[in-house]
Amino acid sequence: MVKRIRANIARGSTELVILSLLAEQPLYGFEISRRIEERTEGALRFELASLYPMLYDLERRGLVKGQWQTNSTGRDRRYYSLTPKGKTQLAPLRREWRSFFQALDCLAGVSDA
């Protein structure tokens, strides 16, 4: 059983998580939230109230693009996709996080936990 990661720890990873998922395919907000929880077996969970401000910020910075699409069930959905700038940003962001985890392991021995 995977223990849920506290929100204040997970919050900093939101950008990496969103960009990584959108590198695979365009998704709408609820689907992003669902996939995060599903893929991490519940360890990471982002409420829509905290996810949408990050999506808006990523869009403002030109890393993602939102586009409304009609949904056959009646409610339109805003799908987000990774822009070329977002694709370019993802690789260095992944390297930065890898370095962070290595440094954290040196200090706190997290890989042995």
N, C-alpha and C positions, 0 to 999 in steps of 0.2 A: 504494500500500500504506500502510495506517494503522499507525503505530507504537504499540505498547501503552504506556499511561500507567502510570507506576510507582504501586504500591499506596499509598505514603505521600502522593502527590498526590491520587489518586482518592478516598481514604477520606473526606475531608470532604464530598464530593458525594453520598454514599450516601443521605442523607435526601431530598434533592431528586429524585434518580433514582427511588427507590422510590415516593415520593408521585406523581410524574409518571406513572409506569407504571400505578399503581393508579387514577389518575383516569380512565383509559381503560376498565378492567375489572378484576374480581377475578382474582388470580393466586396460585398456590402458589409456595413458595420457589424450587424448581428452575427453574420457568418464568420467574420474575423474573430470575434469574441468566442464563438462556439469552437472554432478550430484550435484556438490557443488552449482552451480548457481540455479539449479532446486529445490533442497531441501530447500535452504534458501530463495527461492522466489526472487532471485536476490540480496539479501543483501550482500552475499559473492561472489566474482568473482575473480578467479585466472587465469591470462593469462598463456598460455603454456610456454612462455619465462621465467616465474618465477616458474612455477610448476615443470618443468623438472630438474632444478638444485636441488630442494628439493628431488625429486625422486632418483636422482643419489646419493645424500648424504645419504638418508635412505638405499639405496642398499649398499653403501660403509660401512655403520655401521652395516649391517647385519639384518636390521629390515624388509626389503622387498627384494624380489627376482624378477628380471626382466627376462622374457623369450619371445623370438620372436615366433610369431605364424603366419602362412600363412593365408592371408585373401583372400576370393574368389573374391573380387572386384579388386585384383591385388596388393594392397599395404600391406606389412607385418606390423604387429603391435606388439609392445612390451607390453606384459601384465605384470602387477606387482601384486604380491601376498604377503600376510603377512607371514613372517617366524615365527617359534616358538619363537625366540627372540623378534620379533615385537609384538606378542601376549602377551608375558610376560611384555613388556614395556607399553602396552596400558592402563592397569588398573591403575598403579601409575600415568601415565600422566593425565588420566581423573581426578584422585583425586587432583592432583596438580592444574589443571585448576579450579576445583570446589572451592578449597581453595582460589585461586586468585580472583575468582568472589565474594566470600564471603567477602574477605578483601576489594575489590574495593567497594562493597556495603556499608561496614562500613564507608569508607572514603567519598564516593561520592553519596551515596544513589541512586545507579543506578536501583535498583529493583522497586523504586517508580516512575521512569522517564517514 
